[in-house]
Amino acid sequence: MAVVRTLIGNVRGPQGEDGSSFAFAKTYATIAAMNSDFSGSDTQTGDYVLISAASINDADNGKMYRKGNSAWIYVAKITGPRGADGPTGPLCPLDTSMAVTVAGQAALDAALGPTLAGKLDATGDSANNTVTYTSDDVADGSASAWETVQPLTSEEKHESLFAKISKVIKNVRFLYKLLGTTDISGIGSGTVTDILSALHSGKFDKANVVNNLTTTTAGYALDAREGKTLADNVSTLNDALGGQWVVLPSGSNFNSLTSNARYYVGDLSANGNYPTGIGSTGSVEIQKMGSYIRQVVYTNLGEAYRFSYDNGASWSEWADTWVILATGTNLNTLVNNAKYMVGNMGAMVNGPSGKGSTGTLEIQRVRASYVRQIAYLNSGASYRFSYDNGGTWTGWA
Protein backbone atom coordinates (compact mmCIF):
# COMPACT_ATOMS: atom_id res chain seq x y z
CA MET A 1 0.00 0.00 0.00
CA ALA A 2 1.46 3.26 -0.98
CA VAL A 3 2.25 5.94 1.62
CA VAL A 4 0.79 9.30 0.86
CA ARG A 5 2.49 12.40 2.40
CA THR A 6 0.63 15.65 2.51
CA LEU A 7 2.56 18.94 3.17
CA ILE A 8 0.68 20.80 5.77
CA GLY A 9 3.36 23.59 6.40
CA ASN A 10 7.02 24.31 7.54
CA VAL A 11 7.89 24.15 11.19
CA ARG A 12 10.29 26.97 12.17
CA GLY A 13 12.50 26.36 15.10
CA PRO A 14 14.12 28.98 17.42
CA GLN A 15 16.86 31.33 16.03
CA GLY A 16 20.36 30.14 16.77
CA GLU A 17 23.33 32.18 18.06
CA ASP A 18 25.47 34.25 15.67
CA GLY A 19 28.48 32.39 14.41
CA SER A 20 32.01 33.79 14.82
CA SER A 21 33.80 35.34 11.85
CA PHE A 22 36.38 33.20 10.10
CA ALA A 23 40.01 34.27 9.91
CA PHE A 24 43.37 32.58 9.64
CA ALA A 25 45.26 32.88 12.90
CA LYS A 26 48.58 32.78 11.06
CA THR A 27 50.20 32.10 7.69
CA TYR A 28 53.37 30.13 7.01
CA ALA A 29 55.64 30.06 3.98
CA THR A 30 56.19 26.29 4.25
CA ILE A 31 54.72 23.25 6.00
CA ALA A 32 58.04 22.75 7.75
CA ALA A 33 57.83 26.25 9.25
CA MET A 34 54.27 25.51 10.39
CA ASN A 35 55.27 22.24 12.07
CA SER A 36 58.20 23.81 13.91
CA ASP A 37 55.84 26.45 15.32
CA PHE A 38 53.22 24.01 16.68
CA SER A 39 54.05 24.87 20.30
CA GLY A 40 54.08 28.61 19.60
CA SER A 41 51.80 30.93 21.53
CA ASP A 42 50.50 32.70 18.40
CA THR A 43 47.91 29.92 17.76
CA GLN A 44 45.44 28.00 19.95
CA THR A 45 43.82 24.57 19.54
CA GLY A 46 41.11 24.85 16.87
CA ASP A 47 42.76 27.83 15.06
CA TYR A 48 43.14 27.69 11.28
CA VAL A 49 46.39 28.53 9.49
CA LEU A 50 47.33 28.88 5.82
CA ILE A 51 50.38 27.99 3.76
CA SER A 52 51.23 31.05 1.66
CA ALA A 53 54.24 29.98 -0.39
CA ALA A 54 56.60 32.37 -2.17
CA SER A 55 55.43 31.03 -5.55
CA ILE A 56 51.87 30.40 -6.63
CA ASN A 57 53.18 27.32 -8.42
CA ASP A 58 54.30 25.73 -5.11
CA ALA A 59 52.27 22.52 -4.54
CA ASP A 60 51.67 23.43 -0.89
CA ASN A 61 50.50 26.94 -1.61
CA GLY A 62 46.90 27.47 -0.37
CA LYS A 63 46.74 24.47 1.97
CA MET A 64 44.65 25.09 5.09
CA TYR A 65 45.30 23.37 8.45
CA ARG A 66 43.54 23.34 11.82
CA LYS A 67 45.47 23.03 15.05
CA GLY A 68 44.63 19.84 16.90
CA ASN A 69 45.60 18.75 20.40
CA SER A 70 48.90 17.22 19.30
CA ALA A 71 49.31 17.93 15.59
CA TRP A 72 48.16 20.01 12.68
CA ILE A 73 45.11 18.60 10.87
CA TYR A 74 44.90 19.12 7.09
CA VAL A 75 41.55 20.60 6.12
CA ALA A 76 41.60 21.55 2.43
CA LYS A 77 43.44 23.40 -0.33
CA ILE A 78 41.70 26.69 -1.00
CA THR A 79 43.55 27.60 -4.25
CA GLY A 80 43.15 25.89 -7.58
CA PRO A 81 45.39 25.60 -10.60
CA ARG A 82 46.13 28.71 -12.67
CA GLY A 83 43.43 29.40 -15.22
CA ALA A 84 43.89 30.28 -18.84
CA ASP A 85 45.01 33.81 -19.76
CA GLY A 86 42.14 36.16 -20.53
CA PRO A 87 41.75 38.16 -23.73
CA THR A 88 44.01 41.18 -24.37
CA GLY A 89 42.52 44.40 -23.10
CA PRO A 90 42.12 47.57 -25.16
CA LEU A 91 45.20 49.71 -25.84
CA CYS A 92 45.81 52.91 -23.90
CA PRO A 93 46.22 56.13 -25.94
CA LEU A 94 49.85 55.12 -26.51
CA ASP A 95 50.50 52.30 -28.97
CA THR A 96 52.96 49.49 -28.27
CA SER A 97 55.90 51.57 -29.52
CA MET A 98 54.87 54.42 -27.15
CA ALA A 99 53.97 56.61 -30.13
CA VAL A 100 51.03 58.84 -29.30
CA THR A 101 47.97 58.38 -31.50
CA VAL A 102 45.99 61.40 -32.61
CA ALA A 103 43.09 60.50 -30.39
CA GLY A 104 45.41 59.62 -27.54
CA GLN A 105 47.27 62.91 -27.80
CA ALA A 106 44.06 64.84 -27.51
CA ALA A 107 43.08 62.79 -24.48
CA LEU A 108 46.46 63.31 -22.84
CA ASP A 109 46.40 67.03 -23.51
CA ALA A 110 42.99 67.32 -21.95
CA ALA A 111 43.81 65.17 -18.93
CA LEU A 112 47.43 66.09 -18.17
CA GLY A 113 47.94 69.46 -19.87
CA PRO A 114 47.15 71.66 -16.85
CA THR A 115 49.28 69.47 -14.59
CA LEU A 116 52.30 69.34 -16.90
CA ALA A 117 52.23 73.04 -17.83
CA GLY A 118 55.58 74.62 -16.94
CA LYS A 119 57.19 71.27 -16.09
CA LEU A 120 60.71 70.55 -17.41
CA ASP A 121 61.40 67.42 -19.45
CA ALA A 122 63.84 64.96 -17.89
CA THR A 123 66.35 65.89 -20.61
CA GLY A 124 65.22 69.51 -20.96
CA ASP A 125 67.34 72.68 -20.79
CA SER A 126 67.07 74.61 -17.51
CA ALA A 127 69.30 77.49 -18.70
CA ASN A 128 66.54 80.05 -18.25
CA ASN A 129 65.19 78.78 -14.94
CA THR A 130 65.54 81.10 -11.93
CA VAL A 131 66.07 80.32 -8.24
CA THR A 132 65.01 82.56 -5.36
CA TYR A 133 67.49 82.43 -2.47
CA THR A 134 69.30 84.66 0.06
CA SER A 135 72.77 85.55 -1.26
CA ASP A 136 75.82 86.15 0.96
CA ASP A 137 78.00 87.31 -1.95
CA VAL A 138 79.44 90.86 -1.96
CA ALA A 139 81.33 93.08 -4.40
CA ASP A 140 85.09 92.70 -4.93
CA GLY A 141 87.05 94.25 -2.06
CA SER A 142 84.07 94.26 0.34
CA ALA A 143 84.56 90.83 1.95
CA SER A 144 86.09 91.39 5.38
CA ALA A 145 86.29 87.90 6.89
CA TRP A 146 86.14 84.20 6.09
CA GLU A 147 82.77 82.53 6.69
CA THR A 148 82.15 78.84 7.39
CA VAL A 149 80.15 76.99 4.71
CA GLN A 150 78.07 73.98 5.78
CA PRO A 151 78.58 70.75 3.77
CA LEU A 152 76.29 70.02 0.82
CA THR A 153 73.79 67.23 1.49
CA SER A 154 71.84 64.81 -0.69
CA GLU A 155 68.35 65.93 -1.79
CA GLU A 156 69.13 69.51 -0.79
CA LYS A 157 66.89 72.21 -2.26
CA HIS A 158 68.20 74.58 -4.91
CA GLU A 159 67.52 77.52 -2.62
CA SER A 160 69.89 76.11 0.00
CA LEU A 161 72.49 75.02 -2.57
CA PHE A 162 72.72 78.44 -4.18
CA ALA A 163 72.93 80.15 -0.76
CA LYS A 164 75.94 77.99 0.12
CA ILE A 165 77.52 78.59 -3.29
CA SER A 166 77.15 82.36 -2.82
CA LYS A 167 79.02 82.10 0.48
CA VAL A 168 81.80 80.11 -1.21
CA ILE A 169 82.17 82.86 -3.84
CA LYS A 170 82.30 85.49 -1.08
CA ASN A 171 85.15 83.57 0.58
CA VAL A 172 86.99 83.47 -2.75
CA ARG A 173 86.64 87.26 -3.00
CA PHE A 174 88.05 87.55 0.54
CA LEU A 175 91.09 85.45 -0.41
CA TYR A 176 91.56 87.54 -3.56
CA LYS A 177 91.48 90.69 -1.43
CA LEU A 178 94.17 89.27 0.88
CA LEU A 179 96.42 88.57 -2.11
CA GLY A 180 96.66 92.30 -2.83
CA THR A 181 97.44 93.89 -6.18
CA THR A 182 101.22 93.53 -6.33
CA ASP A 183 102.27 91.48 -9.35
CA ILE A 184 104.27 88.46 -8.10
CA SER A 185 103.98 86.43 -11.28
CA GLY A 186 107.69 86.94 -11.91
CA ILE A 187 108.63 84.87 -8.84
CA GLY A 188 109.27 81.28 -9.87
CA SER A 189 106.75 80.13 -12.45
CA GLY A 190 104.03 82.39 -11.02
CA THR A 191 102.00 79.69 -9.27
CA VAL A 192 101.36 80.03 -5.53
CA THR A 193 103.23 76.84 -4.69
CA ASP A 194 106.22 77.76 -6.85
CA ILE A 195 106.31 81.29 -5.43
CA LEU A 196 106.38 79.90 -1.88
CA SER A 197 109.04 77.41 -2.90
CA ALA A 198 111.18 80.14 -4.49
CA LEU A 199 110.86 82.37 -1.42
CA HIS A 200 111.66 79.48 0.90
CA SER A 201 114.73 78.43 -1.08
CA GLY A 202 116.02 82.01 -1.06
CA LYS A 203 115.61 82.67 2.66
CA PHE A 204 118.57 82.99 4.98
CA ASP A 205 118.81 80.31 7.65
CA LYS A 206 118.88 82.00 11.06
CA ALA A 207 121.08 79.15 12.28
CA ASN A 208 123.84 80.75 10.16
CA VAL A 209 123.83 83.97 12.19
CA VAL A 210 126.86 84.11 14.49
CA ASN A 211 127.54 86.33 17.47
CA ASN A 212 131.32 86.46 17.26
CA LEU A 213 134.14 88.07 15.33
CA THR A 214 136.06 84.84 14.69
CA THR A 215 133.91 82.79 12.26
CA THR A 216 135.43 82.55 8.78
CA THR A 217 133.00 80.04 7.20
CA ALA A 218 131.37 81.29 3.99
CA GLY A 219 127.61 81.85 4.08
CA TYR A 220 127.37 83.04 7.70
CA ALA A 221 126.07 86.46 8.81
CA LEU A 222 127.08 88.65 11.73
CA ASP A 223 124.66 89.18 14.60
CA ALA A 224 123.58 92.80 15.15
CA ARG A 225 125.12 92.70 18.62
CA GLU A 226 128.52 92.37 16.98
CA GLY A 227 127.76 95.52 15.01
CA LYS A 228 127.93 97.45 18.27
CA THR A 229 131.20 95.75 19.10
CA LEU A 230 132.63 96.71 15.73
CA ALA A 231 131.40 100.28 16.08
CA ASP A 232 133.07 100.58 19.48
CA ASN A 233 136.31 99.16 18.09
CA VAL A 234 136.23 101.51 15.12
CA SER A 235 135.56 104.45 17.41
CA THR A 236 138.49 103.47 19.61
CA LEU A 237 140.70 103.12 16.55
CA ASN A 238 139.58 106.43 15.13
CA ASP A 239 140.29 108.14 18.42
CA ALA A 240 143.74 106.59 18.41
CA LEU A 241 144.39 107.61 14.83
CA GLY A 242 142.87 111.03 15.38
CA GLY A 243 145.46 111.83 17.97
CA GLN A 244 148.31 111.23 15.51
CA TRP A 245 149.53 113.91 13.15
CA VAL A 246 150.79 112.70 9.77
CA VAL A 247 152.02 114.48 6.68
CA LEU A 248 149.39 114.87 3.96
CA PRO A 249 150.81 113.36 0.75
CA SER A 250 151.22 115.90 -2.02
CA GLY A 251 148.51 115.58 -4.67
CA SER A 252 145.82 114.38 -2.24
CA ASN A 253 142.20 115.18 -3.08
CA PHE A 254 140.41 116.77 -0.13
CA ASN A 255 137.13 115.22 -1.31
CA SER A 256 138.50 111.78 -0.51
CA LEU A 257 139.55 112.65 3.06
CA THR A 258 136.54 111.18 4.88
CA SER A 259 138.01 109.35 7.91
CA ASN A 260 139.05 110.79 11.28
CA ALA A 261 142.60 112.06 10.90
CA ARG A 262 145.04 114.96 11.43
CA TYR A 263 147.48 116.06 8.74
CA TYR A 264 150.39 118.46 8.35
CA VAL A 265 150.20 120.32 5.04
CA GLY A 266 153.29 121.69 3.37
CA ASP A 267 151.58 123.18 0.34
CA LEU A 268 147.77 123.34 0.10
CA SER A 269 147.87 124.24 -3.58
CA ALA A 270 149.51 120.91 -4.40
CA ASN A 271 146.25 119.14 -3.53
CA GLY A 272 142.82 118.90 -5.11
CA ASN A 273 139.70 120.77 -3.86
CA TYR A 274 141.71 122.70 -1.24
CA PRO A 275 140.58 126.06 0.30
CA THR A 276 142.13 129.11 -1.32
CA GLY A 277 143.15 132.51 0.02
CA ILE A 278 144.23 131.43 3.49
CA GLY A 279 147.90 130.61 2.95
CA SER A 280 149.72 127.45 1.98
CA THR A 281 151.14 125.68 5.06
CA GLY A 282 149.38 124.46 8.18
CA SER A 283 147.24 121.51 9.25
CA VAL A 284 144.03 119.67 8.31
CA GLU A 285 141.66 117.97 10.76
CA ILE A 286 139.04 115.47 9.58
CA GLN A 287 136.11 114.84 11.95
CA LYS A 288 133.65 112.04 11.03
CA MET A 289 130.36 111.30 12.79
CA GLY A 290 128.32 108.71 10.91
CA SER A 291 127.75 110.05 7.40
CA TYR A 292 128.58 113.62 8.53
CA ILE A 293 132.13 114.77 7.91
CA ARG A 294 133.77 118.10 8.72
CA GLN A 295 137.12 119.28 7.37
CA VAL A 296 138.92 122.13 9.17
CA VAL A 297 142.07 123.68 7.72
CA TYR A 298 144.38 125.89 9.83
CA THR A 299 147.11 127.82 7.93
CA ASN A 300 149.59 130.58 8.48
CA LEU A 301 147.06 133.14 7.23
CA GLY A 302 143.77 131.90 8.64
CA GLU A 303 141.42 128.93 8.70
CA ALA A 304 138.57 127.43 6.68
CA TYR A 305 136.05 124.62 7.09
CA ARG A 306 133.41 122.74 5.13
CA PHE A 307 130.90 119.86 5.65
CA SER A 308 129.53 116.75 3.96
CA TYR A 309 126.28 115.13 5.07
CA ASP A 310 126.51 112.10 2.78
CA ASN A 311 129.85 110.54 3.66
CA GLY A 312 131.83 112.67 1.22
CA ALA A 313 129.62 112.29 -1.86
CA SER A 314 128.96 116.06 -1.84
CA TRP A 315 130.52 118.96 0.07
CA SER A 316 129.56 122.45 1.19
CA GLU A 317 131.64 125.43 0.11
CA TRP A 318 134.76 126.33 2.12
CA ALA A 319 133.91 128.99 4.74
CA ASP A 320 136.40 131.12 6.69
CA THR A 321 134.36 134.13 7.92
CA TRP A 322 134.00 134.90 11.61
CA VAL A 323 131.15 137.26 12.48
CA ILE A 324 130.33 139.11 15.68
CA LEU A 325 127.35 137.69 17.55
CA ALA A 326 124.80 140.45 18.09
CA THR A 327 123.93 141.33 21.69
CA GLY A 328 120.65 139.76 22.83
CA THR A 329 120.77 136.91 20.25
CA ASN A 330 118.73 133.84 21.25
CA LEU A 331 121.10 130.91 20.79
CA ASN A 332 118.12 128.56 20.29
CA THR A 333 117.64 130.09 16.84
CA LEU A 334 121.22 129.42 15.65
CA VAL A 335 120.89 126.15 13.69
CA ASN A 336 123.01 126.70 10.54
CA ASN A 337 126.78 126.26 10.13
CA ALA A 338 128.51 129.41 11.34
CA LYS A 339 131.33 130.83 13.52
CA TYR A 340 130.75 133.75 15.85
CA MET A 341 132.96 135.97 18.02
CA VAL A 342 131.26 136.68 21.36
CA GLY A 343 131.98 139.84 23.38
CA ASN A 344 129.59 139.14 26.29
CA MET A 345 127.90 135.73 26.51
CA GLY A 346 125.86 136.95 29.50
CA ALA A 347 124.09 139.38 27.18
CA MET A 348 122.80 136.47 25.04
CA VAL A 349 119.61 134.41 25.51
CA ASN A 350 119.90 130.66 26.31
CA GLY A 351 123.70 130.81 26.40
CA PRO A 352 126.01 128.75 28.67
CA SER A 353 126.80 130.06 32.14
CA GLY A 354 129.86 129.73 34.38
CA LYS A 355 132.35 129.49 31.48
CA GLY A 356 133.21 133.16 31.14
CA SER A 357 131.84 135.88 28.91
CA THR A 358 134.14 136.34 25.90
CA GLY A 359 135.23 133.85 23.25
CA THR A 360 133.77 132.11 20.21
CA LEU A 361 130.63 130.12 19.34
CA GLU A 362 130.59 127.50 16.58
CA ILE A 363 127.39 126.09 15.08
CA GLN A 364 127.68 122.64 13.43
CA ARG A 365 124.73 121.08 11.59
CA VAL A 366 125.82 117.47 11.80
CA ARG A 367 122.79 116.02 10.02
CA ALA A 368 119.56 117.28 8.51
CA SER A 369 117.90 117.73 11.94
CA TYR A 370 120.91 117.34 14.29
CA VAL A 371 122.63 120.59 15.37
CA ARG A 372 125.57 121.05 17.75
CA GLN A 373 126.66 124.34 19.42
CA ILE A 374 130.17 124.67 20.92
CA ALA A 375 131.18 127.72 22.97
CA TYR A 376 134.87 128.40 23.66
CA LEU A 377 134.99 131.10 26.37
CA ASN A 378 137.71 132.64 28.49
CA SER A 379 136.89 130.37 31.47
CA GLY A 380 136.19 127.10 29.66
CA ALA A 381 134.28 125.36 26.87
CA SER A 382 130.66 124.18 26.77
CA TYR A 383 128.44 122.44 24.21
CA ARG A 384 124.88 121.26 23.65
CA PHE A 385 122.78 119.41 21.03
CA SER A 386 119.41 119.52 19.30
CA TYR A 387 118.02 116.47 17.48
CA ASP A 388 114.99 118.21 15.99
CA ASN A 389 116.50 121.16 14.13
CA GLY A 390 116.47 123.47 17.16
CA GLY A 391 112.98 122.63 18.39
CA THR A 392 114.41 121.36 21.69
CA TRP A 393 117.94 121.47 23.13
CA THR A 394 119.95 119.52 25.66
CA GLY A 395 121.46 121.36 28.59
CA TRP A 396 124.87 122.97 28.21
CA ALA A 397 127.64 120.57 29.21
C-alpha positions in Angstrom: 0.0 0.0 0.0 1.5 3.3 -1.0 2.3 5.9 1.6 0.8 9.3 0.9 2.5 12.4 2.4 0.6 15.6 2.5 2.6 18.9 3.2 0.7 20.8 5.8 3.4 23.6 6.4 7.0 24.3 7.5 7.9 24.1 11.2 10.3 27.0 12.2 12.5 26.4 15.1 14.1 29.0 17.4 16.9 31.3 16.0 20.4 30.1 16.8 23.3 32.2 18.1 25.5 34.2 15.7 28.5 32.4 14.4 32.0 33.8 14.8 33.8 35.3 11.8 36.4 33.2 10.1 40.0 34.3 9.9 43.4 32.6 9.6 45.3 32.9 12.9 48.6 32.8 11.1 50.2 32.1 7.7 53.4 30.1 7.0 55.6 30.1 4.0 56.2 26.3 4.2 54.7 23.2 6.0 58.0 22.8 7.8 57.8 26.3 9.2 54.3 25.5 10.4 55.3 22.2 12.1 58.2 23.8 13.9 55.8 26.5 15.3 53.2 24.0 16.7 54.0 24.9 20.3 54.1 28.6 19.6 51.8 30.9 21.5 50.5 32.7 18.4 47.9 29.9 17.8 45.4 28.0 20.0 43.8 24.6 19.5 41.1 24.9 16.9 42.8 27.8 15.1 43.1 27.7 11.3 46.4 28.5 9.5 47.3 28.9 5.8 50.4 28.0 3.8 51.2 31.1 1.7 54.2 30.0 -0.4 56.6 32.4 -2.2 55.4 31.0 -5.6 51.9 30.4 -6.6 53.2 27.3 -8.4 54.3 25.7 -5.1 52.3 22.5 -4.5 51.7 23.4 -0.9 50.5 26.9 -1.6 46.9 27.5 -0.4 46.7 24.5 2.0 44.7 25.1 5.1 45.3 23.4 8.5 43.5 23.3 11.8 45.5 23.0 15.1 44.6 19.8 16.9 45.6 18.7 20.4 48.9 17.2 19.3 49.3 17.9 15.6 48.2 20.0 12.7 45.1 18.6 10.9 44.9 19.1 7.1 41.6 20.6 6.1 41.6 21.6 2.4 43.4 23.4 -0.3 41.7 26.7 -1.0 43.6 27.6 -4.3 43.1 25.9 -7.6 45.4 25.6 -10.6 46.1 28.7 -12.7 43.4 29.4 -15.2 43.9 30.3 -18.8 45.0 33.8 -19.8 42.1 36.2 -20.5 41.7 38.2 -23.7 44.0 41.2 -24.4 42.5 44.4 -23.1 42.1 47.6 -25.2 45.2 49.7 -25.8 45.8 52.9 -23.9 46.2 56.1 -25.9 49.9 55.1 -26.5 50.5 52.3 -29.0 53.0 49.5 -28.3 55.9 51.6 -29.5 54.9 54.4 -27.2 54.0 56.6 -30.1 51.0 58.8 -29.3 48.0 58.4 -31.5 46.0 61.4 -32.6 43.1 60.5 -30.4 45.4 59.6 -27.5 47.3 62.9 -27.8 44.1 64.8 -27.5 43.1 62.8 -24.5 46.5 63.3 -22.8 46.4 67.0 -23.5 43.0 67.3 -21.9 43.8 65.2 -18.9 47.4 66.1 -18.2 47.9 69.5 -19.9 47.1 71.7 -16.9 49.3 69.5 -14.6 52.3 69.3 -16.9 52.2 73.0 -17.8 55.6 74.6 -16.9 57.2 71.3 -16.1 60.7 70.5 -17.4 61.4 67.4 -19.4 63.8 65.0 -17.9 66.4 65.9 -20.6 65.2 69.5 -21.0 67.3 72.7 -20.8 67.1 74.6 -17.5 69.3 77.5 -18.7 66.5 80.1 -18.2 65.2 78.8 -14.9 65.5 81.1 -11.9 66.1 80.3 -8.2 65.0 82.6 -5.4 67.5 82.4 -2.5 69.3 84.7 0.1 72.8 85.5 -1.3 75.8 86.2 1.0 78.0 87.3 -2.0 79.4 90.9 -2.0 81.3 93.1 -4.4 85.1 92.7 -4.9 87.0 94.2 -2.1 84.1 94.3 0.3 84.6 90.8 1.9 86.1 91.4 5.4 86.3 87.9 6.9 86.1 84.2 6.1 82.8 82.5 6.7 82.2 78.8 7.4 80.2 77.0 4.7 78.1 74.0 5.8 78.6 70.7 3.8 76.3 70.0 0.8 73.8 67.2 1.5 71.8 64.8 -0.7 68.3 65.9 -1.8 69.1 69.5 -0.8 66.9 72.2 -2.3 68.2 74.6 -4.9 67.5 77.5 -2.6 69.9 76.1 0.0 72.5 75.0 -2.6 72.7 78.4 -4.2 72.9 80.2 -0.8 75.9 78.0 0.1 77.5 78.6 -3.3 77.2 82.4 -2.8 79.0 82.1 0.5 81.8 80.1 -1.2 82.2 82.9 -3.8 82.3 85.5 -1.1 85.1 83.6 0.6 87.0 83.5 -2.8 86.6 87.3 -3.0 88.0 87.6 0.5 91.1 85.4 -0.4 91.6 87.5 -3.6 91.5 90.7 -1.4 94.2 89.3 0.9 96.4 88.6 -2.1 96.7 92.3 -2.8 97.4 93.9 -6.2 101.2 93.5 -6.3 102.3 91.5 -9.4 104.3 88.5 -8.1 104.0 86.4 -11.3 107.7 86.9 -11.9 108.6 84.9 -8.8 109.3 81.3 -9.9 106.8 80.1 -12.4 104.0 82.4 -11.0 102.0 79.7 -9.3 101.4 80.0 -5.5 103.2 76.8 -4.7 106.2 77.8 -6.9 106.3 81.3 -5.4 106.4 79.9 -1.9 109.0 77.4 -2.9 111.2 80.1 -4.5 110.9 82.4 -1.4 111.7 79.5 0.9 114.7 78.4 -1.1 116.0 82.0 -1.1 115.6 82.7 2.7 118.6 83.0 5.0 118.8 80.3 7.6 118.9 82.0 11.1 121.1 79.2 12.3 123.8 80.7 10.2 123.8 84.0 12.2 126.9 84.1 14.5 127.5 86.3 17.5 131.3 86.5 17.3 134.1 88.1 15.3 136.1 84.8 14.7 133.9 82.8 12.3 135.4 82.6 8.8 133.0 80.0 7.2 131.4 81.3 4.0 127.6 81.9 4.1 127.4 83.0 7.7 126.1 86.5 8.8 127.1 88.6 11.7 124.7 89.2 14.6 123.6 92.8 15.2 125.1 92.7 18.6 128.5 92.4 17.0 127.8 95.5 15.0 127.9 97.4 18.3 131.2 95.8 19.1 132.6 96.7 15.7 131.4 100.3 16.1 133.1 100.6 19.5 136.3 99.2 18.1 136.2 101.5 15.1 135.6 104.5 17.4 138.5 103.5 19.6 140.7 103.1 16.6 139.6 106.4 15.1 140.3 108.1 18.4 143.7 106.6 18.4 144.4 107.6 14.8 142.9 111.0 15.4 145.5 111.8 18.0 148.3 111.2 15.5 149.5 113.9 13.1 150.8 112.7 9.8 152.0 114.5 6.7 149.4 114.9 4.0 150.8 113.4 0.8 151.2 115.9 -2.0 148.5 115.6 -4.7 145.8 114.4 -2.2 142.2 115.2 -3.1 140.4 116.8 -0.1 137.1 115.2 -1.3 138.5 111.8 -0.5 139.5 112.6 3.1 136.5 111.2 4.9 138.0 109.4 7.9 139.0 110.8 11.3 142.6 112.1 10.9 145.0 115.0 11.4 147.5 116.1 8.7 150.4 118.5 8.4 150.2 120.3 5.0 153.3 121.7 3.4 151.6 123.2 0.3 147.8 123.3 0.1 147.9 124.2 -3.6 149.5 120.9 -4.4 146.3 119.1 -3.5 142.8 118.9 -5.1 139.7 120.8 -3.9 141.7 122.7 -1.2 140.6 126.1 0.3 142.1 129.1 -1.3 143.1 132.5 0.0 144.2 131.4 3.5 147.9 130.6 3.0 149.7 127.4 2.0 151.1 125.7 5.1 149.4 124.5 8.2 147.2 121.5 9.3 144.0 119.7 8.3 141.7 118.0 10.8 139.0 115.5 9.6 136.1 114.8 12.0 133.7 112.0 11.0 130.4 111.3 12.8 128.3 108.7 10.9 127.8 110.1 7.4 128.6 113.6 8.5 132.1 114.8 7.9 133.8 118.1 8.7 137.1 119.3 7.4 138.9 122.1 9.2 142.1 123.7 7.7 144.4 125.9 9.8 147.1 127.8 7.9 149.6 130.6 8.5 147.1 133.1 7.2 143.8 131.9 8.6 141.4 128.9 8.7 138.6 127.4 6.7 136.1 124.6 7.1 133.4 122.7 5.1 130.9 119.9 5.7 129.5 116.8 4.0 126.3 115.1 5.1 126.5 112.1 2.8 129.9 110.5 3.7 131.8 112.7 1.2 129.6 112.3 -1.9 129.0 116.1 -1.8 130.5 119.0 0.1 129.6 122.4 1.2 131.6 125.4 0.1 134.8 126.3 2.1 133.9 129.0 4.7 136.4 131.1 6.7 134.4 134.1 7.9 134.0 134.9 11.6 131.1 137.3 12.5 130.3 139.1 15.7 127.3 137.7 17.5 124.8 140.4 18.1 123.9 141.3 21.7 120.6 139.8 22.8 120.8 136.9 20.3 118.7 133.8 21.2 121.1 130.9 20.8 118.1 128.6 20.3 117.6 130.1 16.8 121.2 129.4 15.6 120.9 126.2 13.7 123.0 126.7 10.5 126.8 126.3 10.1 128.5 129.4 11.3 131.3 130.8 13.5 130.7 133.8 15.8 133.0 136.0 18.0 131.3 136.7 21.4 132.0 139.8 23.4 129.6 139.1 26.3 127.9 135.7 26.5 125.9 137.0 29.5 124.1 139.4 27.2 122.8 136.5 25.0 119.6 134.4 25.5 119.9 130.7 26.3 123.7 130.8 26.4 126.0 128.7 28.7 126.8 130.1 32.1 129.9 129.7 34.4 132.4 129.5 31.5 133.2 133.2 31.1 131.8 135.9 28.9 134.1 136.3 25.9 135.2 133.9 23.2 133.8 132.1 20.2 130.6 130.1 19.3 130.6 127.5 16.6 127.4 126.1 15.1 127.7 122.6 13.4 124.7 121.1 11.6 125.8 117.5 11.8 122.8 116.0 10.0 119.6 117.3 8.5 117.9 117.7 11.9 120.9 117.3 14.3 122.6 120.6 15.4 125.6 121.1 17.8 126.7 124.3 19.4 130.2 124.7 20.9 131.2 127.7 23.0 134.9 128.4 23.7 135.0 131.1 26.4 137.7 132.6 28.5 136.9 130.4 31.5 136.2 127.1 29.7 134.3 125.4 26.9 130.7 124.2 26.8 128.4 122.4 24.2 124.9 121.3 23.7 122.8 119.4 21.0 119.4 119.5 19.3 118.0 116.5 17.5 115.0 118.2 16.0 116.5 121.2 14.1 116.5 123.5 17.2 113.0 122.6 18.4 114.4 121.4 21.7 117.9 121.5 23.1 119.9 119.5 25.7 121.5 121.4 28.6 124.9 123.0 28.2 127.6 120.6 29.2 
